[in-house]
Amino acid sequence: MTYCPSEAMLRSVGTEAIGHDTFAGLEKHVEECVDCQQILEATTKAASRSIRPPTLPGLMIERELGRGGTSVVYLAWEPALNRHVALKLIPRNSLVDPHVREHWIAEARALSRVPHEHVVAIHRVDETEEWLCLVLEYVSGGTLKNRLTEPLPPRDAARLLETIARTVGYFHARGLAHLDLKPSNILLKGEMGALWEEVSPKISDFGIARLEGEPGTTETGANGPKGTPSYMAPEQVAALRGTIGPAADIHALGALLYHSLTGRPPYQGASNVETLDQVRNQEPVPPRRLNARIPRDLETIALKCLEKAPEGRYKSAEALADDLHHWLEDRPIMARRVSPIGNAWRFCRRHRAVAALLCTLVMTILTGVIGLFVLLNQAEAERARLAEARRKAEAYEQFSASTAEQIGTILRRTLRQHRTTTPERMTDSLLKLRKSTIELRSQGVVPFRTIGILEQEIGWALMSFNKMEEARDLLNQAIVDLKQSLLTNPKDNESRLYLCEALLTSGNLADEAGELEAALTHYEQSADATMASDPTHETFIILTGLYKKLQGLADRLGRSSERGQKERARQIGQQILHHLRGSDRASQKGDAVVGLNTLVRLFYRSDVKELSTHEDTEIRSDYEGFVADWLALSVVSMSPFRTSSCIATYDRNPDAGAFALISAIRELCLKLEVPDALVPAAIKFVSDDAVNVAIEQRKLGRLDEAHSTAARLMALARQLVREYPESWRSYRVLSEAHNQIKKNAFRSGDDKLVEESIVEAIKAAQRALDLDPGQIETRNHLAYLNDQLASMRADGSAAVSSHP
């Protein structure tokens, strides 16, 4: 155009009053004509001044938040509901697009159809003679555009875009396409300048959104494509009927990810016309050329979204969100990078003449002998460089793994030698070390094996300082990393043993937290991993502890009145026998329980005497406790607390019943060639069972039965003291018997018997501590009893804290 258009025509720019060709010509002319630019600027200022905050019932307008081409947004206070809202106003005047009311209604309808926590909520709509009004949720953290002053950290960008993509997938599933996704339409919920992990995105401005099946769904405006050029898809620019839909939003999501990673949109020309031409005809610059720290997988994800052809992009926004989630979890993404051949083919398709010339040139070079030798020399040099890089990488991996193991060894030795101290400095150091492992994993330069071992060791150390929540999180991450390591190197027996320990420890923490199903899963996985390891003394020790834990869970489930839990208990027993016998689980007949046969099978796998005299006191103690528990379980039919016939026998002659039970356990010790000194430990297991029975009886109000249980326990304890007077466990059982009598007396209101029982319980506990001063649990029990006695005597009554 060589002439200046009329002022009326200039004012029609941005409306439906002119066609696409005229729109393009006007824009090109205005870019070069200073006079027309001044007219448009004056027109815009006049329109801006004409918009004044209105007075609307129920709302108090406080300040302007922003302006668009046809609308202005205010912050308003709604006293009736005690909240701030965003008030979007569109004035009715001659400068406004005559179809703006349709767009206003369309935006209101779209917002009402997709209620979602990450979509700006619409409260109500209103229409007056002067205004079209939308009352929207107020989001205080500004827009993504305000925060994109520099590239985001890759993980923050991926997390943000995953949330936005899942939200877009939500309204795609309901037949709605947004068609104008851009940073200024992503509002951020949270404090201004908050950390990215504390920010929640909300999608806004559905002014050009379209629903499937409604008129205009696949059309653009007559004055050119609708949307923001830098974020539009090629099919939006072409404005082809029937081609615009959800795929355009996926392209915009890719542009948002690109902008978040590089600090600029993928297409950015000197004018809108130039930008739209880039969208149609140019490939975006690969993000890593603009920011070398961007991970390759994120670059691949962004470029797949920005494919020119809709079918080349992700099939859905959910698929895009899933790939971002895979990357955040260090798992392989589904998108494949475009190969150099693919890039060449795209170039040739866009520039046919240049491609033909290049092909001729390449063929000429390839026919030259000199060129061939140059290429061969370069290839040889590249192979040598790659070999050296591989050698350095392997050396680095060996060094990092060795360093992690040495750190773990130092942690174990230091904490075992200083169990009684919990210095804050040590705790802070462990938490900083934990943070370092997170950074190492995010960089992806340290092998999964090294990271997993270090996480397992730090988790164990944090447990020693009672940081259970942090320890559990770290152990669960160690499990994931060690499993990933074993996928690439299944024969790494050392990593498998670390995995077994991490699963066992995580199961213990879940068990202590009352999460039985989670504990059971970890125990079973640990048992499977241990059985897959090379058979060693260490694996046997791990299996011993695992079987004990599994059977403990089975016992608790077996006592349940629910049939499903009883069946689960039976399955656990079969699982243990399956491990022990190395046979198919289906070959187990009937209700398999782990008793004497289980113990005998364990003996077949290791030297009993070696374990019973092991130099490591922890291993020896664990083994003796395991054997003692199974000794008690093997004579469960003689229990005076669970078996009806034995209960009647004890009630007739308690001393004879107690003697028979102790003698039966002693005979088993002789048969299995284990020390006779394990008998008191087995009776301690029976005592613990009696305590559980008494607790249940008191809860159900069956106090007479609780009295009988305490009397049988007392008879058993006294017989044990007569048979094994030098065992601390004998007196510990005796103390517990007096404690149960005390609890029953408290329920009965017999203050005198309460005090007498506490005194006797204290005497027995003190005797147990004299025999073995290292028993921390007994020491705590004694302190508890002394506190009760002191409190009772101070109050002059039996107002003693008592459990059921």
KOLKE-298331 format. One record per residue (C-alpha): residue in three letters; x, y, z. Coordinates in steps of 0.1 Angstrom, whole numbers, plus 5000, padded with zeros to 4 digits. Layout:
ALAXYZ;...
// end
This chain:
MET500050005000;THR501450344990;TYR498650565005;CYS497550635040;PRO494150475049;SER491350675064;GLU491150725102;ALA487950515102;MET489750225085;LEU492650255110;ARG490250235138;SER488749915123;VAL492149725128;GLY491549435152;THR487849405144;GLU485749185121;ALA485049485098;ILE487949405074;GLY489149095056;HIS492348905061;ASP494249045030;THR493249405040;PHE494349335076;ALA497849215064;GLY498249515041;LEU497249765068;GLU499649615094;LYS502549635069;HIS501749995061;VAL501450105097;GLU504849945105;GLU506450195081;CYS504150505084;VAL504850735114;ASP501650935108;CYS499450625109;GLN501250515140;GLN500450845158;ILE496750825148;LEU496450465162;GLU498250575194;ALA495950865199;THR492950645192;THR494150385218;LYS494750655245;ALA491250805239;ALA489750455242;SER491750395274;ARG490650715290;SER487050645281;ILE487150335303;ARG486350435339;PRO485750205368;PRO481950155371;THR479850125402;LEU478449775405;PRO476149645433;GLY477849425458;LEU481349505447;MET483949765458;ILE486549825430;GLU489949885445;ARG492449915417;GLU493149825380;LEU495049495375;GLY495549505337;ARG494149585303;GLY493649405270;GLY492649495235;THR488949525245;SER488749465282;VAL490049595315;VAL490449395347;TYR489949535382;LEU490649405417;ALA487349425436;TRP486249345472;GLU483049155477;PRO481949235513;ALA479048985514;LEU481448685509;ASN484548855525;ARG486748795495;HIS488648965467;VAL487548895431;ALA488848985397;LEU486349195377;LYS486749165339;LEU484849445322;ILE484149495285;PRO482749835276;ARG480049875249;ASN481250145225;SER481950195188;LEU485650085191;VAL484649735203;ASP484449435180;PRO480649395172;HIS481049025179;VAL482649085213;ARG479448995231;GLU479548645215;HIS483148605227;TRP482248725262;ILE479348475264;ALA481648205250;GLU484248265277;ALA481648255304;ARG480247935290;ALA483647775287;LEU484747855323;SER481447715336;ARG481947385318;VAL485447315331;PRO485547365369;HIS489047265379;GLU491547355406;HIS493947485380;VAL491447685360;VAL490448035371;ALA486947995386;ILE484048205374;HIS481748335401;ARG479048505380;VAL478348705349;ASP476449035344;GLU475349255315;THR474349615317;GLU473749885291;GLU477349995294;TRP479249685304;LEU479749315299;CYS481049185333;LEU482748865344;VAL483348815381;LEU486248575384;GLU488448415410;TYR491348645421;VAL494748495418;SER497348695437;GLY500648575424;GLY500648755390;THR501148585357;LEU503748345343;LYS504848625319;ASN505848845349;ARG508048565363;LEU509748465330;THR512448725332;GLU515048445329;PRO514948075322;LEU513447845349;PRO515447555364;PRO514647245342;ARG512847055370;ASP510747355380;ALA509747415343;ALA508847045339;ARG506747035371;LEU504847355361;LEU504147235325;GLU503146885337;THR500347055359;ILE499247285330;ALA499246995305;ARG497146775328;THR494647065332;VAL494547115294;GLY493946735290;TYR491046775315;PHE489147025294;HIS490146855261;ALA488346545274;ARG485246765277;GLY485446885241;LEU486947225248;ALA490047375231;HIS491647685247;LEU493447815215;ASP495248105233;LEU497647945258;LYS500448185266;PRO502448305297;SER500148605303;ASN497148365305;ILE498848145331;LEU498148295365;LEU500148185396;LYS498548115429;GLY500948195457;GLU502948475471;MET504748715447;GLY508248575441;ALA507548245460;LEU509647945452;TRP508447755421;GLU507547445442;GLU505147665462;VAL503447805432;SER500247665416;PRO499347755380;LYS495747855369;ILE494747885333;SER492648195324;ASP491148385294;PHE488948145275;GLY487848425252;ILE488548235220;ALA488047885234;ARG485847655213;LEU483647355222;GLU483247065198;GLY480047065178;GLU479347445183;PRO479447695154;GLY482847845147;THR484747565164;THR487247535136;GLU487247885122;THR489248195128;GLY488248555125;ALA487948725091;ASN490748975100;GLY493348695103;PRO494148425127;LYS493048455163;GLY495548405191;THR499048525200;PRO501548475171;SER504448345192;TYR502348065206;MET500047975177;ALA500147645158;PRO500647645120;GLU497047535114;GLN495847845134;VAL497948075112;ALA496547905080;ALA493047945095;LEU491947625077;ARG488447505084;GLY488347165102;THR491947155113;ILE492047365145;GLY491547165177;PRO493347015208;ALA496546975187;ALA496847355186;ASP496847365224;ILE499647095225;HIS501647315202;ALA501147615226;LEU502147395256;GLY505447315237;ALA505947695232;LEU505347755269;LEU507847485278;TYR510347625253;HIS509847975267;SER510247855303;LEU513547675295;THR515147935273;GLY513648265285;ARG512148345250;PRO509348205228;PRO510147965200;TYR509048225173;GLN509848585177;GLY509948815146;ALA510249185143;SER506549205136;ASN503448995139;VAL503548925102;GLU507148805104;THR506448595135;LEU503448425117;ASP505748355088;GLN508148185111;VAL505347975126;ARG504347855091;ASN507747795075;GLN510647775100;GLU511747515125;PRO512447655160;VAL516047695172;PRO516747385194;PRO516547495230;ARG520047365239;ARG521647605215;LEU520147885236;ASN520747725270;ALA523247435271;ARG522147335306;ILE518747215293;PRO518546835295;ARG518246655261;ASP515046485270;LEU513246815278;GLU514446955245;THR513046645227;ILE509646695245;ALA509447065236;LEU510347005199;LYS507846725196;CYS505046955207;LEU506247215181;GLU506046985151;LYS504447155121;ALA502046875114;PRO499446805141;GLU499946425138;GLY503646465146;ARG502846605181;TYR501746425212;LYS498446245207;SER497046415238;ALA497946665265;GLU497846375290;ALA500546195269;LEU502646515271;ALA502146535309;ASP503046165313;ASP506346215294;LEU507246515317;HIS506346305347;HIS508646025334;TRP511446265331;LEU510946405366;GLU511146045379;ASP514345975359;ARG512445725337;PRO512745705299;ILE510445935280;MET508245805252;ALA509146085226;ARG512046005203;ARG514546265193;VAL514646365157;SER517646215140;PRO520046405118;ILE518546235088;GLY515046355099;ASN516346705103;ALA517946695069;TRP514746565053;ARG512746855068;PHE515247105055;CYS515046945020;ARG511246955021;ARG511247325029;HIS514147435006;ARG514047214976;ALA516347414954;VAL518947464981;ALA518747094989;ALA519446994953;LEU522547214952;LEU523747074985;CYS523346714973;THR525446794942;LEU528146944964;VAL528146644988;MET528446404959;THR531446594945;ILE533246594978;LEU532546224984;THR534246144950;GLY537446314961;VAL540146094975;ILE541446364998;GLY538046415013;LEU537746045020;PHE541046035039;VAL540046345059;LEU536746175069;LEU538545855079;ASN541046045100;GLN538246245117;ALA536345915124;GLU539445755139;ALA540146065161;GLU536446065172;ARG536645695181;ALA539745765202;ARG538046055219;LEU535045845227;ALA537145555241;GLU539045795264;ALA535745945275;ARG534345595282;ARG537545505302;LYS537245825323;ALA533545765329;GLU534145405341;ALA536945525364;TYR534745795377;GLU531945545384;GLN534345315403;PHE535645605423;SER532245745431;ALA530945405441;SER533945335463;THR533545685479;ALA529945615487;GLU530745285503;GLN533545435524;ILE531145715536;GLY528645445546;THR531245245565;ILE532445555584;LEU528845645592;ARG528045295606;ARG531245265626;THR530945615641;LEU527345575651;ARG527745225666;GLN530545355688;HIS528545665699;ARG525045535702;THR524345735734;THR524946075718;THR522846265693;PRO524846575684;GLU522846835664;ARG525846895643;MET525946535631;THR522146555623;ASP522646865603;SER525446715583;LEU523346405575;LEU520546625562;LYS522946825541;LEU524346495527;ARG520846385519;LYS520346715500;SER523546645480;THR522246305469;ILE519046475455;GLU521246715435;LEU523446435422;ARG520446235410;SER518946545392;GLN522246595373;GLY522246235362;VAL526046195363;VAL526345955392;PRO525345585387;PHE522145465403;ARG524145205423;THR526345475440;ILE523345705447;GLY521245405461;ILE524045285484;LEU524745635497;GLU521045695503;GLN520645365522;GLU523545445545;ILE522445805552;GLY518845675559;TRP520245425584;ALA522245695601;LEU519245935603;MET517345655621;SER519945655648;PHE519146015654;ASN515345955654;LYS514846135621;MET512345865611;GLU510346045584;GLU513446175566;ALA515045825569;ARG511945655554;ASP511845885525;LEU515545835518;LEU515245455521;ASN512345445497;GLN514345645472;ALA517345415477;ILE515045115469;VAL514045275436;ASP517645365426;LEU519045015436;LYS516244845416;GLN517145065386;SER520844975390;LEU519944595391;LEU518044635358;THR521344725341;ASN523544485361;PRO521444195374;LYS524544005386;ASP525644285411;ASN525244085443;GLU526444365465;SER523744605452;ARG521144335457;LEU522144295494;TYR521944665499;LEU518444655484;CYS517544365508;GLU518644575538;ALA516844885525;LEU513544695520;LEU513844525554;THR514544865572;SER511745045553;GLY509444755562;ASN510344795599;LEU509545165598;ALA506145095581;ASP505444825607;GLU506145065635;ALA503845325619;GLY501045065618;GLU501045035580;LEU500844655579;GLU500244625542;ALA503244845533;ALA505444655558;LEU504244325544;THR505044435508;HIS508544545517;TYR509244225537;GLU508144005509;GLN510144195483;SER513244175506;ALA512843805509;ASP512543765471;ALA515643975466;THR517543785492;MET516643445477;ALA517943575443;SER521343665459;ASP524243425462;PRO523743205493;THR526043335520;HIS526043355557;GLU524943725554;THR521943635533;PHE520943375559;ILE521043635587;ILE518843865566;LEU516343575558;THR516243485595;GLY515143835605;LEU512743855575;TYR510943525584;LYS510543645620;LYS509043975608;LEU506743805584;GLN505543555609;GLY504943835634;LEU502644005609;ALA500943665602;ASP500243615639;ARG498643955641;LEU496543895610;GLY495643545622;ARG494143675654;SER491743895634;SER488143795632;GLU488043875595;ARG488243575572;GLY490343765546;GLN493043855571;LYS493243495583;GLU493643375547;ARG496443635543;ALA498143495574;ARG498043145559;GLN499443275526;ILE502343435545;GLY503143105561;GLN503142935527;GLN505443205513;ILE507943145541;LEU507942765536;HIS508342825498;HIS511543025505;LEU512842775530;ARG512242465510;GLY512942605475;SER509842435462;ASP506742545443;ARG504142715466;ALA501442505451;SER502942195465;GLN502142315501;LYS499042135514;GLY496642245541;ASP497042535565;ALA500842575565;VAL502242735597;VAL505842815605;GLY506842605636;LEU509342345643;ASN509742245607;THR510642595597;LEU513342605623;VAL514742275612;ARG514842395576;LEU516742705586;PHE519242475604;TYR519842295571;ARG521142625556;SER523742725581;ASP525942605610;VAL523842655642;LYS526842655665;GLU528542925643;LEU525543155648;SER525043085685;THR528743175692;HIS529043445666;GLU531543725675;ASP529043995665;THR526844035696;GLU523944185675;ILE523843885652;ARG524143645681;SER521343825700;ASP519043835669;TYR519643465663;GLU518943365699;GLY515743575700;PHE514643415667;VAL515243055680;ALA513543135713;ASP510443265695;TRP510142955674;LEU510642735704;ALA507642905720;LEU505642865688;SER506442505685;VAL504642425718;VAL501842665712;SER499342385718;MET500542385755;SER499942765759;PRO497942835791;PHE496643155774;ARG495343035740;THR494342665743;SER491142585761;SER492342245774;CYS495542385788;ILE493742675804;ALA491542425823;THR494742225833;TYR496442535847;ASP493442645866;ARG493342295884;ASN497142285890;PRO499042595879;ASP502442475891;ALA502142135872;GLY501042315840;ALA503942555842;PHE506442275848;ALA505042075818;LEU505442375795;ILE509042455806;SER509942095803;ALA508542065768;ILE510642365756;ARG513742225774;GLU513341895755;LEU513142075722;CYS516442255730;LEU518041925737;LYS516641775704;LEU517842075683;GLU521142105702;VAL520542465712;PRO521542605746;ASP519242535775;ALA519542895784;LEU517142985756;VAL514242845776;PRO513643175796;ALA513643365763;ALA510943135749;ILE508843185781;LYS509343555777;PHE507643525743;VAL504743335759;SER504643605785;ASP504243875759;ASP501343675744;ALA499743665778;VAL499944035781;ASN498144085748;VAL495443845759;ALA494944035792;ILE494744365773;GLU491944235751;GLN490044095781;ARG490144425800;LYS489144615769;LEU486044385766;GLY485244425803;ARG485944055811;LEU487844135843;ASP487343785858;GLU489143635828;ALA491943895831;HIS492443795868;SER492743425857;THR495243515830;ALA497343715855;ALA497243415880;ARG498443165853;LEU501143405842;MET502343445879;ALA502443055883;LEU504543035851;ALA506843315862;ARG507543165897;GLN508242825882;LEU510642985857;VAL512543165886;ARG512842835904;GLU514242655873;TYR516442945860;PRO517343175889;GLU520343325872;SER518543445840;TRP517443805839;ARG514443705817;SER513043495845;TYR512743805867;ARG511544015838;VAL508643775833;LEU507943785871;SER507844165871;GLU505344155842;ALA503143915861;HIS503044155891;ASN502344435867;GLN499244255852;ILE497944195887;LYS498344565894;LYS496444665863;ASN493544435872;ALA493544565908;PHE493444925895;ARG490244835875;SER488744675906;GLY489544975927;ASP491844785952;ASP494345055960;LYS496244835985;LEU496744555960;VAL497844805934;GLU500644935957;GLU501744595967;SER501944475931;ILE503944775921;VAL506444715949;GLU506844345939;ALA507144435902;ILE509944685911;LYS511844425931;ALA511744175902;ALA512744425876;GLN515644545898;ARG516844185901;ALA516744145863;LEU518744465859;ASP521344345884;LEU521844025864;ASP522144215831;PRO522744595835;GLY522644645797;GLN518944585793;ILE517644925783;GLU514044805780;THR514044665815;ARG515644985828;ASN512845195812;HIS510244955826;LEU511744995861;ALA511745375858;TYR508045365848;LEU507145155878;ASN509045385902;ASP507245685888;GLN503945515893;LEU504745425929;ALA505945775937;SER502945935921;MET500545705940;ARG502145765974;ALA502246145967;ASP498546145959;GLY497645905987;SER495445715962;ALA495645475934;ALA495445745908;VAL498045565887;SER498345595850;SER497545255836;HIS497145115802;PRO494144875794;
// end
